[in-house]
Amino acid sequence: MVSPCFGKVYRIQLRFRLTIHQQNAHTVFFLIVLPLLIFTYGYGGWRLSFYLSWPWNAVWAVSVAAIALSPLVAVHMRELALWRRLGDLYSWISYVSFSFFITLTGSFILRDLVGTLLQSAEFELPATDIHLDAAALIAACLSTLWGLYQSRRTPTVQNVDIAIDGLPQELSGLRIAQLSDLHVGPTIKRDFVQRVVDRTNALQPDLIVFTGDMADGPVDRLQADVEPLTELRAPLGQFSVTGNHEYYSGVHDWTAQTESLGFSVLLNDSRLIKRGKHRIALVGVTDFSAETIVPDHRSDPQGALANAPKADLTILLAHQPRSIHAAAGADIQLSGHTHGGQFIPWKYIVPLQQTYLAGLHRHKSTWLYVHSGCGYWGPPLRLGAPSEIALHTIRSIS
């Protein structure tokens, strides 16, 4: 029996580590995120100010600064119960504004670079500066609307065939529905989750897996929004692993909540699934960076795979694709985390951390599938990285 004193010490240690992690997150915010925010809002706002005179340019500058601060204000508003509904509405306004300024700055950068290159080549532009700026503004508006639609629509089904050498014919045709990175939170609510559930059940998969990042926020605030996940059905069961965002929002609470939704949560653990006379080892590990917040949740793919029962097919669930470097022994690894980049410039930044961005890859003797996510994180914007529900069909090539 664990003494109350030990439990109190453990909780103090956990809070201390979470505080250290938050301090590190604050450092990253001020060194990386804040400069990017200032540039995103500043460049687009500065370019539009060319067409305003005093005092309207000053009014515009103050307005842009207020919009730039709005996501941070929204986060704190949602912490107060009385302001929670207003905070969600404010989040919508702030994040859509953020989406617009992302595309606006990108459009103006592209317009300015192309214009500068053409002028340096002494090429006479067919339009005036105001026409080119108007074109950039229109492009930003259209991109924002398209990115909003792409992020909010029901994820499309991505059919993936994975061929396994030596797989028994009785296991050939096994269908696994993979969900990932739902990110239920201020702008993703119950109705979106219900659409994902309905589309997944319509596929009639044999097995359903969720590869992390179910929500952004505490359980007591989002419990009703994730409730439709209880309706997921698959004859071989539903399984889940933790992503990094579960640790930001209280991993123990979210693990218990996920179990109550009908999932078996695998924390460096495995389950033996029988289909007829053949065996499938489903192995799941904690998030790659879990131990920075919860020490005893250190991700251990090697240990989990070594302790897994012998089977005809071994599948590893790991939130981050970079776990593939410790996945020797798995036939397949299913991951998420990257969102496929979600939008530029992250499509080119994410690969600096993760070896694989999206889709199916062969890493040594293991197949790796990186899910682009069902939802989104931050601004409701997806450009060049559509959301998905992955349906994997495992086939034998023997």
Secondary structure, DSSP 8 states (H G I E B T S, - for coil): ---HHHHHHHHHHHHHHHHHHHHHHHHHIIIIIHHHHHHHHHHHHHHHGGG--TTHHHHHHHHHHHHHHHHHHHHHHHTSGGGHHHHHHHHHHHHHHHHHHHHHHHHHHHHHHHHHHHHHTT---SS-HHHHHHHHHHHHHHHHHHHHHHHHS--EEEEEEEEETT--TTTTTEEEEEE----BSSS--HHHHHHHHHHHHHT--SEEEE-S--BSS-HHHHHHHHGGGGG---TT-EEE---HHHHHS-HHHHHHHHHHTT-EE-SSEEEEEEETTEEEEEEE---TTGGGT-GGG---HHHHHHHS---SEEEEE-SSGGGGGG-TT-SEEEE-SSGGGSSTTHHHHGGGT-S--SEEEEETTEEEEE---SS-SSSS--SS---EEEEEEEEE--
